[in-house]
């Protein structure tokens, strides 16, 4: 279990960077589902072993997007 936690903690910085890249590429509001699909497929292609933790990763993505929206890192367009 501790190994799983370490794995998730190790990918978070890369995940946050990927979210910012996707948002900068497609800043339009309403494209969240397409953006999430892109992130999922990218992670799956690069690191398929981590997909068993997708529900947790999806929650982390949701929290990060909310934080970025609230703090203005992601501005609505």
N, C-alpha and C positions, 0 to 999 in steps of 0.2 A: 504494500500500500504506500509506503514511504517513497518507493521508486516511482510510483505513478504520480505522486505529488511533485517530486523533483522534475519529472518529465514535463508536466503541465507548467511549472514555474519557469522552466528553461525556454519554453516556446512562447511565453507571453510577450517578451519584447519583440520577437519577430511578428507575432500576430498583430500587435499594435502598429508596427510599421506597415504591415500589409494593409490594415484598415485605412491608414492615412493615405497610402498610395492609391487605393481604390477610390477613396473619397475625393482626392485631388483629380483623379481621372474622370470621375462621374459625379460632379457635385450636385446634380439635380436632385431635388427632393422627390420622393415617390419611387425611387429606384432601389430601395432597400432590399427587396427580395432578390433582385438580380445581383446586387453587390454581395449579399450573403452567399448566394449560389457560387459566385466566382471565388470567394474566399474558401468555401468548403471544397470546391473542386481543386483549387490550387494546393491547399493543404493535403488533400488526398493524393494528388499527383507527386508531391514532394516527399511526404512523410506518411505513407498509408497506415503505418502502425499506430499512429495517434488517433485514427478515426474511431477507435473503440470508445474514445472519450468525447466524441462529438457533442453529446448533450451538454456536458460541462463547458466545452469550448464555446458552444453557441451562447451559453449564459454569460461567459466572460466577454464575448463580443457585444452582447446586448448591453452589459454594464459599461463597457468602454465607449460604445456609441452614445449612450445616454450622457456619460460624463463629458465627452467631446462636444456634444450638442449644447449641453448646459453651460459649459465654460467658453463656448465660442470658437473652439478649435475647428469644429465643423460648422460652417455658417450655412444657413438655409438659402437656397437659390431658387 
